[in-house]
Amino acid sequence: MKVLVLGYPESRIIEFLRTEGCEVVTREKKLQLEEVVEINPVWIISYGYRHIIKTPVIKRYRNKIINLHVSYLPWNRGVSPNLWSFLENSKKGVTIHYLDEGIDTGDLLAQKEVHFGCDETLSSSYNKLKCAIEILFMETWTQIIEGSITPVKQDLSDGSYHSIADTNNIIEKLQIKD
């Protein structure tokens, strides 16, 4: 089975997929529908992908595109979820969900809450979240492709969303001026 992994060019999930007998194609750059069709994947995995996947791709591969997100959705949808989970003291964790036309709004497939000690840094907590999402993916991949996980709709009346502008604004405010 051919799997297109968008985002990180190297990760444990890529190696895992190869050991599962998958043909893995990776891309970091923004792709158009024509390029995806040419690759002809059975599944698409977005993991650390910094581009919005456009509606034509989502429609063509409906329920065959999953996103690995380092937040406990519906909290901290969008960018810099780890940063915002600390700033807003919201639940911390990881989520695998189907991709839809919204930003991190698709149906949930698997989640795990992650707890941190008081000595965590953003860097160390991010590394723990990456490890947790990779493990969750490896534990659930077979169930995902077999369709044996019942997707759960997100309650979008709760949670939070942050854009790149929100993140840049907070980073600017946190910078120390000489």
N, C-alpha and C positions, 0 to 999 in steps of 0.2 A: 504494500500500500504506500502511495506517495503522500508525504506530509510536507506542507510548506510552513516553515517556522519563520515568522516575522519578528525581527528585533535582535536580541543578542545573537551574535554570530557563533558563539560557543557557550554551551551550558550543559549541565548534567542531563537536562531533558533531551537534548539532541543525541547525546551518547546513548541514553536509555532507549529512545525510539529506534536507533540503529540496532541495538541488541534485541529489540522486539521484531526485527526483520523489516522495518520501514525504510523506504527510500526517502531521505531527508534532503530538502532543498531549503536553503536559508537566504533571507534577504533582509537588509537593513534599510534600503532606500524605499521611497514612496513608490508603490506599484499601481498601475492602472489595470482595469478589468482585462484588457487584451493580454497583458503580460501574465496575469494569474491564469487565464484560460490556456495560454501556451504551456505553462508549467503543468497544468491539469492535475492539481492535488485532489485527493479524496478528503483530506482534512486540512484546515488552516489553523495554526496556533499563533496567537499574538502574545509575545512575552518580552516586555521592555521595548515594544515598538513605539516610536515617537510620532507616528503619523496617524491621522484619522483614516480608517478604512471606509471608502465611499460606498454609497447605497447600491450601485450596480453590482459590486462584488458581494455585498451582504445579501442581496436578493438572490443572486445566482447560487450562493453557497449557504443558504439559510440553514441554521442548525448544524453546520459543518465547520463553523468558525468559533473557536473558543479563545477567551482572553484569560491570561494568568495575571491577576491584579494583586498587588501587595497592600491591600486594605481589607477590612472586614465590611464589605458592602452591606447596606447602601451608604455607609459612612465613607467619606473621603474619596468620592468618585472624582475622576479627573487627574490632574498632575500633582506630583509631590505628596502622595497620600501618607507616607511615613511622617514627613514634617508636620502635616496638618493634624495627624492623630495625636501628636504630642502638644501642639499649640492649642487644640480644642479639647484635649483630654477625652477623646472618643475611643471606642473599642479599637483594639489593634489586632490585626490578623491578616489572613490571606483568603482569596476567593477565586474560584474558577467559575466562569459564566459564559453563556452563549453571547456572541456579539450581536447587537441589533443596531438600529440607526441612531440611538442615543449614545451618550458617553457613559460607559460603565453602567448601563441600565438593563442589560439583558438578564434573562432567567438564570438563576443560580444553579450550579451543578454540584459544587462542593465548597465548604468553608472550614476554616480552622482559626480559632482565636489564638493569639500568641501573646504571652505575658513577658514583660521585661522588668529587670531589677532597676533600682534607682541609679545605678552606675552606668547605664547605657548611654551611648552617644548616638547621634543620627546615623553615623556610619556603621557602628556595630549592630544597631537595631535593623538597619536596612539589610545587612548581610544575613541576619537571622531570618528576616522575612523572605529573602530570596531562597534560602535553604528550605524554609517551611513550605513555600509554594512549589518548589521542585519535588519535595517529598510527597506532598498532597497530589501533585500531578501523577507521579509514578504509581501511587497507590490507587488512583481512580481511572487511569487511562483506559484500561480494558473495559470497565463499566461504561465509560463515556462512549466509546466506539460501538459497544454492543447495544447501547440505548437502554441500559438497565437502571440508570439513574433518572428519577422523576424530577424534571426541572421545576424550580420554585420561583414564582414571580416575586420581584423585589417590591417592597413597600416603599415607594419613592416619596411618600408623605413624610417620611423620617429620613435621617441621614444627612449627608452634606455633599456639596460639589465645589471644587476649586479649579479655577482656570490658571493658565500660565501668568496672566496679568495679576491675579490674586497673589500668586507665589512670588513673582518679581517685586510686587509692592511690599510684601512682608520682609523679604530679604533686604530690600533697600532700607526699610525702617530699622532693621536689626544691625546694619553695618555701623561700625564705630567710625566717627568722623575725627580726623586729627585736629 
